[in-house]
């Protein structure tokens, strides 16, 4: 797993509230991280997510990200991370935030999968469609209603689906850089499938189904 043996994918949920409460900038209302790292011949995974309530100050998400990323030494990957860093940086204490430094690529390696293509940012959903990887479908009305009414499971479910998608797309990109990449990715996908199989949330089942369909969910060998 290059460029480091620990990869942390990040997905951030935004709401564009300009038409509703005359707020010019999108508001970041939630985030999820999905980390995979090699340990003792296997790949271990961890998923964390947080969603603000409508009563929470935006800085609460910054604090969560600070706590989650302050001591993280992995390679960070995601879509539009620089734009998210700019939105976080304008919050109180954002200028001194460890999370902002991480997302802006000032402290450790960052893979921004949303780099420009022909002058336009690459969209997560377009990449997922091309790669056959599931991700959430944006719905401003649904997400705004869920956020206002405290139905955080709707937003968490979308974040979980997206952050695992980001991790899988990152593995595909990394695998393309080496001659053994395809075989390495097959092994990692098998470990991921084992983790997803034991997980108990909808996004895990959705991603597992696509790995099964692709024939990459064969359990990894335990012989050494």
C-alpha positions as CSV (number, residue, x, y, z in Angstrom):
1,X,0.0,0.0,0.0
2,X,1.9,3.0,-1.3
3,X,2.9,5.8,-0.7
4,X,2.5,4.6,2.9
5,X,1.3,1.4,4.5
6,X,-1.6,3.3,6.1
7,X,-4.3,4.9,3.9
8,X,-7.1,7.1,5.4
9,X,-9.9,8.0,3.1
10,X,-12.1,11.0,4.0
11,X,-15.6,11.9,2.9
12,X,-17.2,15.1,4.0
13,X,-21.0,16.0,3.8
14,X,-21.9,19.5,2.7
15,X,-25.1,21.4,2.7
16,X,-25.6,24.4,0.4
17,X,-27.9,26.5,2.5
18,X,-27.7,29.7,0.5
19,X,-31.3,29.4,-0.8
20,X,-32.7,28.6,2.6
21,X,-31.0,30.8,5.2
22,X,-29.0,33.2,3.0
23,X,-25.6,31.6,3.8
24,X,-23.1,32.1,0.9
25,X,-20.8,29.2,1.7
26,X,-21.7,25.5,1.9
27,X,-21.9,24.2,5.5
28,X,-19.9,21.1,6.4
29,X,-22.3,19.0,8.5
30,X,-20.5,15.6,8.8
31,X,-17.5,13.6,8.0
32,X,-16.3,10.0,7.8
33,X,-12.9,8.4,7.8
34,X,-12.0,4.9,6.6
35,X,-8.5,3.6,7.4
36,X,-6.7,0.5,6.2
37,X,-3.3,-0.6,7.2
38,X,-1.1,-3.7,6.9
39,X,-0.5,-5.5,10.2
40,X,1.0,-8.9,10.7
41,X,0.3,-10.0,7.1
42,X,-3.3,-8.9,7.0
43,X,-5.1,-5.6,6.4
44,X,-7.0,-4.0,9.3
45,X,-9.8,-1.5,8.8
46,X,-11.5,1.1,10.9
47,X,-14.4,3.4,10.0
48,X,-15.6,6.5,12.0
49,X,-18.3,9.0,11.2
50,X,-19.8,12.1,12.8
51,X,-22.8,14.3,11.8
52,X,-23.7,17.6,13.4
53,X,-27.2,18.4,14.5
54,X,-28.8,21.6,13.3
55,X,-28.2,23.1,16.7
56,X,-24.5,22.3,16.7
57,X,-21.9,25.0,15.8
58,X,-19.9,24.2,12.7
59,X,-16.8,24.3,14.8
60,X,-17.9,21.0,16.4
61,X,-17.0,19.2,13.1
62,X,-13.7,20.9,13.1
63,X,-13.0,19.6,16.6
64,X,-14.0,16.1,15.6
65,X,-11.7,16.2,12.6
66,X,-8.9,17.6,14.8
67,X,-9.3,14.7,17.3
68,X,-9.5,12.1,14.5
69,X,-6.6,13.5,12.4
70,X,-4.2,15.2,14.9
71,X,-2.1,12.1,15.4
72,X,-2.8,10.4,12.1
73,X,0.3,9.6,10.2
74,X,-1.3,8.0,7.2
75,X,-1.6,9.1,3.6
76,X,-4.9,11.1,3.4
77,X,-7.1,10.6,0.3
78,X,-10.4,12.1,-0.8
79,X,-12.2,14.4,-3.2
80,X,-11.9,18.2,-3.1
81,X,-9.9,18.1,0.1
82,X,-8.4,21.5,-0.5
83,X,-11.8,23.1,-0.9
84,X,-13.0,21.5,2.3
85,X,-9.8,22.8,4.1
86,X,-10.6,26.3,3.0
87,X,-14.2,26.0,4.3
88,X,-12.8,24.8,7.7
89,X,-10.1,27.4,7.8
90,X,-12.6,30.3,8.0
91,X,-14.2,28.8,11.2
92,X,-13.0,30.1,14.6
93,X,-9.7,28.4,15.4
94,X,-9.6,27.0,11.9
95,X,-6.3,28.7,11.0
96,X,-4.6,26.7,13.8
97,X,-6.4,23.5,13.2
98,X,-4.4,20.3,12.7
99,X,-7.2,18.9,10.5
100,X,-6.9,21.9,8.2
101,X,-3.2,21.4,7.8
102,X,-3.7,17.7,7.1
103,X,-6.5,18.2,4.5
104,X,-4.5,21.0,2.8
105,X,-1.5,18.7,2.4
106,X,0.8,20.8,4.7
107,X,1.7,18.0,7.1
108,X,1.7,14.6,5.4
109,X,1.0,13.0,2.0
110,X,-2.4,13.7,0.4
111,X,-3.9,12.0,-2.6
112,X,-6.6,14.3,-4.0
113,X,-8.7,12.2,-6.3
114,X,-10.6,15.3,-7.3
115,X,-7.7,16.8,-9.2
116,X,-8.6,18.9,-12.2
117,X,-9.2,17.2,-15.6
118,X,-9.4,19.6,-18.5
119,X,-9.8,22.5,-16.1
120,X,-12.8,20.8,-14.3
121,X,-12.8,18.9,-11.0
122,X,-13.2,15.2,-11.2
123,X,-16.5,14.2,-9.6
124,X,-16.6,11.3,-7.1
125,X,-19.9,10.0,-8.6
126,X,-18.5,10.0,-12.2
127,X,-15.5,8.1,-11.1
128,X,-17.6,5.6,-9.1
129,X,-19.8,5.0,-12.1
130,X,-16.9,4.4,-14.4
131,X,-15.3,2.0,-11.9
132,X,-18.4,0.2,-10.9
133,X,-18.1,1.3,-7.3
134,X,-21.2,2.3,-5.4
135,X,-21.5,5.7,-3.8
136,X,-24.4,7.9,-2.6
137,X,-26.7,9.9,-4.8
138,X,-26.8,13.7,-3.8
139,X,-30.2,14.9,-2.7
140,X,-30.3,18.4,-1.2
141,X,-33.9,18.2,-0.1
142,X,-33.5,14.8,1.6
143,X,-30.2,15.8,3.3
144,X,-31.5,19.1,4.5
145,X,-34.7,17.5,5.9
146,X,-32.7,14.8,7.6
147,X,-30.3,17.3,9.1
148,X,-33.1,19.6,10.4
149,X,-35.0,16.7,11.9
150,X,-32.1,14.9,13.5
151,X,-32.3,11.8,11.3
152,X,-28.6,11.4,11.2
153,X,-28.7,7.9,10.0
154,X,-29.5,9.2,6.5
155,X,-26.4,11.3,6.3
156,X,-24.2,8.7,8.1
157,X,-25.3,6.1,5.6
158,X,-24.3,8.3,2.7
159,X,-20.9,9.1,4.3
160,X,-20.2,5.5,5.0
161,X,-21.0,4.5,1.4
162,X,-18.8,7.3,0.0
163,X,-15.8,7.0,2.3
164,X,-15.4,3.3,1.4
165,X,-15.8,4.2,-2.2
166,X,-13.0,6.7,-1.9
167,X,-10.8,4.1,-0.3
168,X,-11.5,1.6,-3.1
169,X,-10.8,4.1,-5.8
170,X,-7.6,5.1,-4.1
171,X,-6.5,1.5,-4.1
172,X,-7.2,1.3,-7.8
173,X,-5.1,4.4,-8.5
174,X,-2.2,3.2,-6.3
175,X,-2.3,-0.3,-7.9
176,X,-2.0,1.2,-11.4
177,X,1.4,2.6,-10.4
178,X,3.2,-0.7,-10.0
179,X,3.7,-3.8,-12.1
180,X,2.3,-6.0,-9.2
181,X,-0.5,-3.6,-8.5
182,X,-3.3,-5.8,-9.9
183,X,-2.3,-8.8,-7.7
184,X,-1.8,-6.6,-4.6
185,X,-5.2,-5.0,-5.1
186,X,-6.8,-8.4,-5.5
187,X,-5.4,-9.4,-2.1
188,X,-6.4,-6.2,-0.4
189,X,-9.9,-6.4,-1.9
190,X,-10.2,-9.9,-0.4
191,X,-9.3,-8.6,3.0
192,X,-11.7,-5.7,2.6
193,X,-14.5,-8.2,1.7
194,X,-13.8,-10.1,4.9
195,X,-14.2,-6.9,6.9
196,X,-17.3,-5.9,5.0
197,X,-18.8,-9.4,5.5
198,X,-18.5,-9.1,9.3
199,X,-19.8,-5.5,9.4
200,X,-23.4,-4.7,10.2
201,X,-24.4,-1.6,8.2
202,X,-26.0,-1.1,4.8
203,X,-23.0,0.5,3.1
204,X,-20.9,-2.5,3.9
205,X,-23.4,-4.9,2.3
206,X,-23.6,-2.7,-0.8
207,X,-19.9,-2.6,-1.3
208,X,-19.5,-6.3,-0.6
209,X,-22.1,-7.1,-3.3
210,X,-20.0,-5.3,-5.9
211,X,-16.8,-7.1,-4.8
212,X,-18.7,-10.4,-5.0
213,X,-20.0,-9.6,-8.4
214,X,-16.4,-8.7,-9.6
215,X,-15.1,-12.0,-8.2
216,X,-12.6,-10.2,-5.9
217,X,-14.1,-11.2,-2.6
218,X,-12.4,-14.6,-2.2
219,X,-11.1,-14.9,1.4
220,X,-7.3,-14.3,1.6
221,X,-5.1,-17.3,2.3
222,X,-4.0,-17.7,5.9
223,X,-1.0,-19.9,5.1
224,X,2.5,-18.5,5.4
